[in-house]
């Protein structure tokens, strides 16, 4: 699902996605990845993107060769779904919640019993990354079963000549 929002002079595409779970057929996972890629490619380059998605993809703690899209502060081991990371890199998108060092309770949006995981992500265009000041999980605030609220603090705007302010989201 994509919602287009006009904020000042900026068009911001807010994209939501939910990838098939780990036990689903590989074909379904690939179909989701292809549909997500196509949806992102259809958004004009000059427009902003904020993708909030349960990618069901463990990107791992270190960037491990994916520094262009992974900020280096992931969680746990990678689960072999490098194809999603390759797609994000090719689209020049960044997993912004891997760009901030956090304690586990502020990093891992998914909790089930004693298990934690980082499979929910906020993603922006690479050029927009510098405008993101923070991303973190709000402990205790469940949005859906096992998923806690993930919030981003940033400014997204197009500056006109002489302007200095942007729209805060």
N, C-alpha and C positions, 0 to 999 in steps of 0.2 A: 504494500500500500504506500502511496506517495501523496503527500499534501504539499502544495505550493503556497508559501506565505510571503507576502510583500512586507518587508520591514524597512521603512525609510526608502532608500533607493536600491535595496538589495532584494533579490528573489532567492528565497531559501527553500530548498526542497527537503522536506522531512520525510525520510523513507523508513518504513518499518518492515522487519523481516523475521521469519521464524523458520530456521532450517530443520530438515528432518532429523530425528534423533539418531543416536549412534547405532541402534539396532535395525534401522531401516535399510532397504536395499541401496547399494551404491548408485544405481541408476537414478533413484529419487534424489539422492544428495547432489548428483551431478546436474540434474534438471533444475534444482533450486539454484545452484551456483550459476548456471547459464542464464536463468531468468533474472537473477539479481544483477549479473553483469550487463545484460541487455537493458534493464531498467536504468542503471546508472549511465550507460553510454547514451541513452536518449535524452539525458539532462544536458542542456547547453553548457559548454565549458565556463562561460561567464557567470553562471548561477552557482550558488553555494549548495552544499549537500551536508545534511546531518543524517547519518544512517544509525538507527538504533535497532540492534538485531540480536536475537539469540541465534548465533551461528553454529551452535553445537559443535564447536571446533576448539580444542585445547591448543593454543598457540605456543605454549611453553613459557618458562621463565626467561631464558635468554632469547635475544632476537635471532641468533643462530643462522645468519645468512639472509635474514629478511629485515635488515635495518631500515629499509626504505618505507616499510609499513608498520614495523613493530618497534615500540619505544624502549625495549629492553627490560621492562619491569612487569613481565607476565607472571604466571603462576603455574607451578608444577611442570610435568613433562609434556611435550608435544604429542598429539595422538595420531600423527601420520596423515593429517589432512592438509598437507602443504599446498594442495591445489587452490584452496581458498586464499592462502597468503599470496600465492603467485598472482591470483586474480586481483587482489587488492593492490599489489604493487603495479600491475599493468594498468590499472585504472587511476593510479597516483592517489590512492586513498591511504589514510593512516588510522590505525587502531589507537585512538587517543587515550584510552584508559590504560594502555601499557606504557605510557610516557611519564607516569608519575609514580615515584616510590611511595608505597603505602603499606600500612600494616594489613594483615590478611583480612581483618573485619571490614576495612575500607576498600579492599581490592576485589574480593570475591563476591559477586552478586548472587551466586547460587549456593544454597545450603540445603543439605538433606542429612539429618542426624548429625554425626560428627564429620561428615564429608563436606568439602568446599570445592568449588570450581569456578574458573573464569571462562565462561562461554558466552556471556552477554557483553556486547561491545557498543561503544559509541565511536563512529567513524566519520571523518571529515576529509575534504580534499587536502592533499599535502601542503598546498600553498596557504591553507587556512590554519594549519596546525599551530602556527605562532600566535594566533589569536585566542587559543584555548589556555586559560589560566589554571584550571584544575578539573579533574574528573574523579569522583569517588562514589562509593556505595554508602548509602545511609543505613547504618546498622539497625536492625529490628523492624525496618519498614518493608514489609512484604507486599509486593505488587501483585504477584500471583503465587500459587503454591510453589515454594522453593526458590522463588526469584525475588531479590530485594531491589529497592530503588537505586538506580544508577543516575547520577546527576553530573552535568557539565556546566562550568562557569567560563564564559567566553564572550567575545564581541565579534559580530559579523556585520560588516557594512562595506559599502562602496563610498569612498571619500570623493567629494567634489573638490575641485581646486580651492584651496583655502580653508576647507572644513577640517576639524580635528576630532569630532565626536562620532561615535558609532552607536548602533543599537545593541543593547546588552540582552542576552538570552539566558 
